[in-house]
Amino acid sequence: MSRIRNHAKAAAALVLAAALAVGCSSGGGSSSAPAAATGNQDSVDAALKAGGEITYWSWTPSAKDQVAAFQKEYPNVKVNYVNAGTNKDEYTKLQNAIKAGSGAPDVAQIEYYALPQFALTDSLADLNSYGFGSFEKDYSASTWAQVKNGNGLYGLPQDSGPMALFYNKEVFAKYSIAVPKTWAEYVDAAKKLHAADPTKYITADTGDAGFTLSMIWQAGGHPFAVDGRNVKINFGDEGTKKWTSVWNQLVQGKLLSPIAGWSDDWFRALGDGTIATLPTGAWMPGNFISSVTAGSGKWAVAPMPTYDGQKAVTAENGGSTQSVVKQSKNPALAAAFVRWLNHGGGVQPFIKSGGFPSTTADLTSPAFVDEAMPYFGGQKVNQVLTQASKDVAPGWSYLPYQTYANSIYSDTVGKAYLAGTPLDAGLAAWQQALVDYGNQQGFTVSAG
């Protein structure tokens, strides 16, 4: 399970920035590029039969079990698994190896938001050359869109994070709060709860780039328009305004818990009812079960509130793929491993470890959809979450320098959270910083 938890380290951003500047001159990643070459899977099958050795960088809890299962099925292949550090730590090491021309793995796990910058620098193999483009029908539309860049296919989706509203039904019952169906109702619930007990908050949010972007996505926003090296950034679009019109009320009203996400205090607050809801990705149940034991039986899942109370719509929050690094000396075997991980025997170990799949077969499997979860009082939460995967708004794009963008979020939007002031000014400052940075790196970036 992957998601954007913390702000990127400055060092990682600078390393990636240098690589992106090089990548700009190559023209990689342009959506106006010629159609990608397509092939078949014969070379992949032949590589599996021949065997060999590859290295795999990942950080997911399921990685070791998946590697063991793969080697049991294909004993003539040795996979050297390396936990290269969670997301941004891995990206720094990966980009360093790419820049050096040696030391990169054959296969690397990369989150969807970071994938464009590696594709742009021509660092990853286009899996269309192995015929993997024919797998499109086997994945949810939103995750398949995330592994494409222009006409290229740079991974197969592993997990997905369609957003839903996790809520403490015990707290809601105690304070006679109905599950909100609209964001207006959510704000009303926040006010009612905090007025009744000032130690209780509707949710916790101290400012996170990934959450902000997912909420703008859910509101129908499209702040990033990317066509190769041409980028437009607009945090003044209607979707962004919809979100800030809601969230400003919570920020300015001091209705958000100041507890930092993923801290020990945050897990305790989820367990004791201090935090009453989480709008978050479908990967969250495993975290509740393993880390919020005091909340067992208290939590439930509902669809995300909407802005009009009508059509259900949500967004992705987190998720990752495995990609074949061009530096690989055995790319066909690396591609075979990626195929097995996300289109074969590796999917079930991933789900059993708590991952939320992107494969349509699993998203429609009665065994998965109708599983009653004791932690959630026997609720079949995957019915809500799999429906959410169908309701993800289409057309989202990340920046081709998103890791850098996330690294400066706290210096712009984060200041509005700290001051309790409207987020719009912080978003405008973020926008200007990203326009300036992109132009400095050789992109053609405009605002609005």
C-alpha positions as CSV (number, residue, x, y, z in Angstrom):
1,M,0.0,0.0,0.0
2,S,1.4,3.3,-1.0
3,R,0.3,6.8,-0.5
4,I,1.8,10.3,-0.2
5,R,2.4,10.7,3.6
6,N,5.1,13.3,4.1
7,H,6.7,16.1,2.3
8,A,9.7,15.2,0.1
9,K,13.1,15.8,1.3
10,A,14.9,18.8,-0.3
11,A,17.8,16.7,-1.3
12,A,15.6,14.3,-3.2
13,A,13.9,17.2,-5.0
14,L,17.2,18.7,-6.1
15,V,18.5,15.4,-7.4
16,L,15.3,14.9,-9.4
17,A,15.3,18.5,-10.6
18,A,18.8,18.0,-12.1
19,A,17.6,14.9,-13.9
20,L,14.5,16.6,-15.2
21,A,16.5,19.4,-16.7
22,V,18.5,16.8,-18.7
23,G,15.3,15.1,-19.6
24,C,13.7,18.2,-21.0
25,S,16.3,18.4,-23.8
26,S,15.5,14.8,-24.9
27,G,11.8,15.5,-25.4
28,G,10.8,12.4,-23.5
29,G,7.2,11.9,-22.3
30,S,5.5,14.2,-24.8
31,S,1.9,13.3,-25.4
32,S,2.3,14.3,-29.0
33,A,5.0,11.7,-29.6
34,P,4.5,9.1,-32.3
35,A,2.6,6.0,-31.4
36,A,4.5,3.7,-29.2
37,A,5.9,0.5,-30.7
38,T,3.9,-2.6,-29.8
39,G,5.1,-6.1,-29.6
40,N,4.1,-9.5,-28.2
41,Q,4.9,-11.5,-25.1
42,D,7.1,-14.1,-26.8
43,S,10.3,-12.6,-25.6
44,V,8.9,-12.4,-22.0
45,D,7.9,-16.0,-22.0
46,A,11.3,-17.0,-23.5
47,A,13.1,-15.0,-20.8
48,L,11.2,-16.8,-18.1
49,K,12.1,-20.1,-19.6
50,A,15.8,-19.2,-19.9
51,G,15.9,-17.8,-16.3
52,G,18.5,-15.5,-14.8
53,E,18.9,-12.9,-12.1
54,I,17.2,-9.5,-11.5
55,T,17.1,-7.0,-8.7
56,Y,13.9,-5.5,-7.4
57,W,13.5,-2.4,-5.3
58,S,10.3,-2.0,-3.3
59,W,9.0,-1.2,0.2
60,T,5.5,-2.8,0.3
61,P,4.8,-5.3,3.1
62,S,3.9,-8.0,0.5
63,A,7.2,-7.7,-1.4
64,K,9.1,-10.5,0.4
65,D,6.2,-13.0,0.1
66,Q,5.7,-12.1,-3.5
67,V,9.4,-12.7,-4.3
68,A,9.3,-16.0,-2.5
69,A,6.2,-17.1,-4.4
70,F,7.7,-16.1,-7.7
71,Q,10.9,-18.0,-7.1
72,K,9.0,-21.0,-6.1
73,E,7.0,-20.9,-9.3
74,Y,10.1,-20.1,-11.4
75,P,13.1,-21.6,-9.6
76,N,15.4,-20.8,-12.5
77,V,15.0,-17.1,-11.7
78,K,16.7,-15.4,-8.8
79,V,15.2,-12.1,-7.6
80,N,17.3,-10.0,-5.3
81,Y,14.8,-8.0,-3.2
82,V,16.1,-4.7,-1.8
83,N,14.1,-2.5,0.5
84,A,15.5,0.7,-0.8
85,G,13.5,2.9,1.6
86,T,10.0,4.3,1.4
87,N,9.0,6.1,-1.8
88,K,11.1,9.4,-1.8
89,D,14.1,7.7,-0.3
90,E,14.0,5.1,-3.0
91,Y,13.5,7.8,-5.7
92,T,16.6,9.6,-4.7
93,K,18.7,6.4,-4.8
94,L,17.1,5.5,-8.1
95,Q,17.7,8.8,-9.7
96,N,21.3,8.8,-8.5
97,A,21.8,5.4,-10.1
98,I,20.2,6.5,-13.4
99,K,22.4,9.6,-13.5
100,A,25.5,7.6,-12.8
101,G,24.7,5.1,-15.5
102,S,24.9,2.1,-13.1
103,G,23.6,0.6,-9.9
104,A,19.9,0.8,-10.7
105,P,17.6,-2.2,-10.2
106,D,15.9,-4.1,-13.0
107,V,12.5,-3.4,-11.5
108,A,11.5,-0.5,-9.2
109,Q,8.3,0.3,-7.4
110,I,7.2,3.9,-8.3
111,E,4.1,5.7,-7.1
112,Y,1.7,7.0,-9.7
113,Y,2.5,10.7,-8.8
114,A,6.2,10.2,-9.3
115,L,6.0,8.1,-12.5
116,P,5.9,10.9,-15.1
117,Q,9.2,12.3,-14.1
118,F,11.0,9.0,-14.6
119,A,9.2,8.4,-17.9
120,L,10.0,11.9,-19.0
121,T,13.7,11.3,-18.6
122,D,13.5,8.2,-20.7
123,S,14.6,6.1,-17.7
124,L,12.0,3.4,-18.0
125,A,11.1,0.7,-20.6
126,D,7.9,1.1,-22.6
127,L,6.0,-2.1,-21.8
128,N,4.1,-1.7,-25.1
129,S,7.1,-3.3,-26.7
130,Y,6.2,-6.5,-24.8
131,G,2.5,-6.4,-25.7
132,F,1.4,-5.4,-22.3
133,G,-0.9,-2.8,-23.8
134,S,-3.4,-5.6,-24.4
135,F,-3.9,-5.7,-20.6
136,E,-5.9,-2.5,-20.4
137,K,-9.2,-4.2,-19.9
138,D,-7.9,-6.0,-16.9
139,Y,-7.4,-2.8,-14.8
140,S,-9.6,-0.1,-13.4
141,A,-9.7,2.9,-15.8
142,S,-8.2,5.3,-13.3
143,T,-5.1,3.2,-12.5
144,W,-4.4,2.3,-16.1
145,A,-4.4,6.0,-16.9
146,Q,-1.8,6.6,-14.2
147,V,0.8,4.2,-15.8
148,K,0.6,5.8,-19.2
149,N,2.6,8.8,-20.3
150,G,1.8,10.0,-23.7
151,N,1.6,6.9,-25.8
152,G,4.0,5.0,-23.6
153,L,3.2,2.3,-20.9
154,Y,5.6,2.5,-18.1
155,G,4.3,-0.1,-15.6
156,L,1.4,-2.3,-14.7
157,P,-0.9,-1.0,-11.9
158,Q,-0.5,-2.6,-8.6
159,D,-2.7,-1.0,-6.0
160,S,-5.3,1.7,-6.1
161,G,-6.7,4.2,-3.6
162,P,-10.2,5.3,-4.6
163,M,-11.3,7.6,-1.7
164,A,-14.1,6.9,0.7
165,L,-15.2,8.3,4.0
166,F,-14.2,6.3,7.0
167,Y,-16.2,7.4,10.1
168,N,-16.5,6.5,13.8
169,K,-20.1,5.3,14.0
170,E,-19.8,5.3,17.8
171,V,-19.0,9.0,17.9
172,F,-21.6,9.8,15.3
173,A,-24.3,7.9,17.4
174,K,-23.3,9.6,20.7
175,Y,-23.6,13.1,19.2
176,S,-26.6,12.3,16.9
177,I,-24.6,13.1,13.8
178,A,-25.9,11.7,10.5
179,V,-23.4,10.3,8.0
180,P,-22.8,13.3,5.6
181,K,-23.8,12.9,2.0
182,T,-22.6,16.4,1.0
183,W,-19.6,18.5,2.0
184,A,-22.0,21.1,3.3
185,E,-23.4,18.4,5.7
186,Y,-19.8,17.5,6.5
187,V,-19.0,21.0,7.6
188,D,-22.2,21.1,9.7
189,A,-21.2,17.8,11.3
190,A,-17.7,19.3,12.1
191,K,-19.3,22.3,13.8
192,K,-21.8,20.2,15.8
193,L,-19.2,17.7,17.0
194,H,-16.6,20.3,18.1
195,A,-19.3,22.4,19.8
196,A,-20.5,19.4,21.8
197,D,-17.0,18.3,22.8
198,P,-14.1,20.7,22.0
199,T,-11.7,17.7,22.2
200,K,-13.3,16.0,19.2
201,Y,-12.6,16.9,15.6
202,I,-14.3,15.8,12.4
203,T,-10.9,14.9,10.9
204,A,-7.2,15.6,11.1
205,D,-5.4,17.6,8.4
206,T,-2.3,19.7,9.0
207,G,-1.6,20.1,5.3
208,D,-0.5,17.3,2.9
209,A,0.2,17.7,-0.8
210,G,-1.2,14.3,-1.8
211,F,-4.4,14.9,0.2
212,T,-4.9,18.4,-1.2
213,L,-4.5,17.2,-4.8
214,S,-6.9,14.2,-4.3
215,M,-9.5,16.5,-2.8
216,I,-9.2,18.9,-5.7
217,W,-9.5,15.9,-8.0
218,Q,-12.7,14.8,-6.3
219,A,-14.1,18.3,-6.6
220,G,-13.6,18.1,-10.4
221,G,-10.5,20.2,-10.5
222,H,-7.8,19.9,-13.1
223,P,-5.0,22.2,-11.9
224,F,-2.3,20.6,-14.1
225,A,-2.5,20.3,-17.9
226,V,0.6,18.6,-19.3
227,D,1.6,18.1,-22.9
228,G,5.1,16.9,-22.9
229,R,7.2,19.9,-21.9
230,N,4.3,22.3,-22.1
231,V,2.6,22.7,-18.7
232,K,-0.3,24.9,-17.5
233,I,-0.9,25.2,-13.7
234,N,-4.2,26.7,-12.5
235,F,-5.2,26.5,-8.8
236,G,-8.0,29.0,-9.5
237,D,-10.1,26.5,-11.5
238,E,-13.7,25.8,-10.5
239,G,-12.9,22.4,-8.9
240,T,-10.2,23.9,-6.7
241,K,-12.5,26.7,-5.6
242,K,-15.2,24.1,-4.7
243,W,-12.8,22.4,-2.4
244,T,-11.4,25.5,-0.8
245,S,-14.9,26.8,-0.2
246,V,-15.4,23.8,2.1
247,W,-12.0,23.3,3.6
248,N,-11.5,27.0,4.4
249,Q,-14.4,26.8,6.8
250,L,-12.7,23.9,8.6
251,V,-9.3,25.6,8.6
252,Q,-10.4,29.0,9.6
253,G,-12.9,27.6,12.1
254,K,-10.2,25.5,13.8
255,L,-12.3,22.5,13.2
256,L,-9.4,20.3,12.1
257,S,-7.3,18.3,14.6
258,P,-3.7,19.6,14.8
259,I,-2.4,16.1,15.2
260,A,0.1,15.1,12.5
261,G,-0.9,12.2,10.3
262,W,0.7,8.8,10.8
263,S,2.1,9.8,14.2
264,D,1.6,7.7,17.3
265,D,-0.8,10.4,18.6
266,W,-2.8,10.2,15.4
267,F,-3.3,6.4,15.7
268,R,-4.4,6.9,19.3
269,A,-6.8,9.6,18.3
270,L,-8.4,7.4,15.7
271,G,-8.8,4.7,18.4
272,D,-10.3,6.9,21.2
273,G,-12.7,9.0,19.0
274,T,-10.7,12.3,19.0
275,I,-10.7,12.1,15.2
276,A,-14.1,11.1,13.9
277,T,-13.6,10.7,10.2
278,L,-11.0,10.1,7.5
279,P,-11.6,10.9,3.8
280,T,-8.9,8.7,2.5
281,G,-7.9,5.9,0.1
282,A,-9.2,2.3,-0.1
283,W,-5.9,1.0,1.3
284,M,-6.8,2.3,4.8
285,P,-8.6,-0.8,6.3
286,G,-5.4,-2.7,6.8
287,N,-3.9,0.2,8.7
288,F,-6.9,0.4,11.0
289,I,-6.8,-3.3,11.6
290,S,-3.0,-3.4,12.4
291,S,-2.5,0.0,14.1
292,V,-5.9,1.2,15.6
293,T,-6.9,-1.9,17.6
294,A,-8.9,0.3,20.1
295,G,-11.2,1.3,17.2
296,S,-12.3,-2.2,16.4
297,G,-16.0,-2.4,15.9
298,K,-16.4,1.4,16.0
299,W,-15.5,2.4,12.4
300,A,-17.5,2.1,9.2
301,V,-17.1,3.2,5.6
302,A,-19.4,5.3,3.4
303,P,-19.0,6.9,0.0
304,M,-17.3,10.3,-0.2
305,P,-19.6,13.3,0.3
306,T,-20.3,15.2,-2.9
307,Y,-20.8,18.8,-3.7
308,D,-24.3,18.5,-5.1
309,G,-25.6,15.4,-3.2
310,Q,-26.3,13.7,-6.5
311,K,-23.8,11.7,-8.7
312,A,-21.2,9.8,-6.7
313,V,-17.7,10.9,-7.6
314,T,-14.3,10.3,-6.0
315,A,-10.6,10.4,-6.7
316,E,-7.5,8.3,-6.3
317,N,-5.3,8.8,-3.2
318,G,-2.1,6.9,-3.5
319,G,-1.2,3.8,-5.4
320,S,1.9,2.6,-7.3
321,T,3.2,0.5,-10.1
322,Q,6.3,-1.6,-10.8
323,S,8.5,-0.4,-13.7
324,V,11.3,-1.9,-15.7
325,V,14.3,0.4,-15.5
326,K,16.1,0.9,-18.9
327,Q,19.4,0.3,-17.2
328,S,18.4,-3.4,-16.8
329,K,20.6,-5.9,-18.6
330,N,17.7,-8.4,-18.8
331,P,14.7,-6.2,-19.5
332,A,12.5,-9.1,-20.9
333,L,13.0,-11.0,-17.6
334,A,12.3,-7.9,-15.6
335,A,9.1,-7.4,-17.6
336,A,8.1,-11.0,-16.9
337,F,8.5,-10.3,-13.2
338,V,6.3,-7.2,-13.5
339,R,3.7,-9.2,-15.4
340,W,3.7,-11.8,-12.7
341,L,3.5,-9.3,-9.9
342,N,0.5,-7.4,-11.2
343,H,-1.1,-9.6,-13.8
344,G,-0.5,-13.0,-12.4
345,G,0.4,-14.9,-9.2
346,G,1.6,-11.9,-7.3
347,V,-1.8,-10.2,-7.0
348,Q,-3.2,-12.5,-4.3
349,P,-0.3,-12.2,-1.9
350,F,-0.6,-8.4,-2.3
351,I,-4.3,-8.4,-1.5
352,K,-3.7,-10.8,1.5
353,S,-1.2,-8.3,2.9
354,G,-3.9,-5.6,3.0
355,G,-3.4,-4.0,-0.4
356,F,-6.4,-2.8,-2.5
357,P,-6.2,-4.1,-6.0
358,S,-6.5,-2.4,-9.4
359,T,-7.4,-5.6,-11.3
360,T,-11.0,-5.7,-12.5
361,A,-11.2,-9.5,-11.8
362,D,-10.5,-8.9,-8.1
363,L,-12.6,-5.8,-7.9
364,T,-15.6,-7.8,-9.1
365,S,-14.8,-11.1,-7.3
366,P,-17.6,-12.0,-4.8
367,A,-14.9,-13.4,-2.4
368,F,-13.4,-9.9,-2.3
369,V,-16.4,-7.7,-2.7
370,D,-18.6,-9.5,-0.2
371,E,-16.0,-10.1,2.5
372,A,-17.4,-9.2,5.9
373,M,-14.8,-7.5,8.0
374,P,-15.0,-8.0,11.8
375,Y,-13.1,-4.8,12.5
376,F,-15.8,-2.8,10.8
377,G,-18.6,-4.6,12.7
378,G,-19.1,-7.1,9.9
379,Q,-19.6,-4.5,7.2
380,K,-18.8,-5.5,3.7
381,V,-16.6,-2.5,3.2
382,N,-15.2,-3.6,-0.1
383,Q,-18.7,-3.1,-1.6
384,V,-18.2,0.6,-0.9
385,L,-14.6,0.7,-2.0
386,T,-15.0,-1.2,-5.2
387,Q,-17.9,1.0,-6.2
388,A,-15.6,4.0,-5.5
389,S,-13.1,2.6,-7.9
390,K,-15.7,2.9,-10.6
391,D,-16.6,6.5,-9.6
392,V,-13.1,8.0,-9.9
393,A,-13.3,11.2,-11.9
394,P,-11.4,10.8,-15.2
395,G,-8.8,13.1,-16.8
396,W,-6.4,13.8,-13.9
397,S,-2.7,14.6,-14.5
398,Y,0.2,15.1,-12.2
399,L,3.1,17.4,-12.9
400,P,6.2,16.0,-14.5
401,Y,8.1,17.3,-11.5
402,Q,5.5,16.4,-8.8
403,T,8.1,15.2,-6.3
404,Y,9.6,18.6,-6.2
405,A,6.2,20.2,-6.1
406,N,5.3,18.2,-3.0
407,S,8.6,19.2,-1.4
408,I,7.7,22.9,-1.3
409,Y,4.0,22.4,-0.3
410,S,4.7,23.2,3.3
411,D,6.4,26.5,2.4
412,T,3.3,27.7,0.6
413,V,-0.1,26.0,1.3
414,G,1.3,24.6,4.6
415,K,1.7,28.2,5.9
416,A,-2.1,28.8,5.5
417,Y,-2.8,25.7,7.6
418,L,-0.5,27.0,10.3
419,A,-2.0,30.5,10.3
420,G,-5.6,29.3,10.0
421,T,-6.0,31.6,6.9
422,P,-7.8,30.8,3.6
423,L,-6.0,28.2,1.5
424,D,-6.5,30.1,-1.7
425,A,-3.5,32.4,-1.1
426,G,-1.3,29.4,-0.3
427,L,-2.3,27.7,-3.4
428,A,-1.6,30.8,-5.5
429,A,1.9,30.9,-3.9
430,W,2.4,27.2,-4.7
431,Q,1.3,27.8,-8.2
432,Q,3.7,30.7,-8.8
433,A,6.6,28.8,-7.3
434,L,5.9,25.8,-9.5
435,V,5.6,28.0,-12.6
436,D,8.9,29.6,-11.9
437,Y,10.6,26.3,-11.1
438,G,9.3,24.6,-14.2
439,N,10.5,27.4,-16.5
440,Q,13.9,27.3,-14.8
441,Q,14.1,23.6,-15.6
442,G,13.4,24.0,-19.3
443,F,9.7,23.4,-19.3
444,T,7.3,25.9,-20.9
445,V,5.0,26.6,-18.0
446,S,2.2,29.1,-17.8
447,A,-0.4,30.0,-15.1
448,G,-4.1,29.8,-15.6
